[in-house]
Amino acid sequence: MLFKFREIPDGAELAYPDSYQRTTSKEQRVLDCVDNFRRQYIYIYPDRRPLMLAPLNECDVQVFRSPAGSSDRPNRNITGNLGYYSQTLS
């Protein structure tokens, strides 16, 4: 199935929400921690490719994207109780 995209005329303003255009103080603290982690990673593993943890969004604002998926809410435990080995065998 092919999708047709409309062309946006030059100079047209796109309306993005405020959350796309600026970072909150909590987001900035997370970005500071991410930058600290990135610097440590580069120091410890200089030969590895750099991690892309905080790319720029559509409004050229740096945002954090977790490499392990969503960091907004924890996953639901669908496997049952894994706290006791004997219960997992039955």
Residue, then its C-alpha position, 0 to 999 in steps of 0.5 A: m500500500l502506497f501512502k501519498f504525502r502532501e507537500i508543505p509549502d515553503g515558509a508554512e508554519l506547522a503548529y507543534p505543541d509547547s512540549y515539542q518546543r521547550t523542555t521542562s526542568k525535569e526533562q532538563r535534569v534527565l538530559d543532564c544525566v544522559d549527557n553525563f552517562r554519554r561522556q562516561y560511555i565514551y571515556i570507558y569505550p572509546d572504540r565503540r560507536p556513540l549511543m544516540l540517547a538524546p536526538l533533536n526532535e522536529c523543533d530542534v529541541q533535544v529529547f531523551r529516548s530510552p533505548a529499552g523502550s518506553s520509560d514512562r511506565p513500567n511493564r505489567n508482569i505477565t509471567g506471574n510470580l517469579g519471586y520463588y523458584s519452587q512456584t515457577l516449576s509447578 
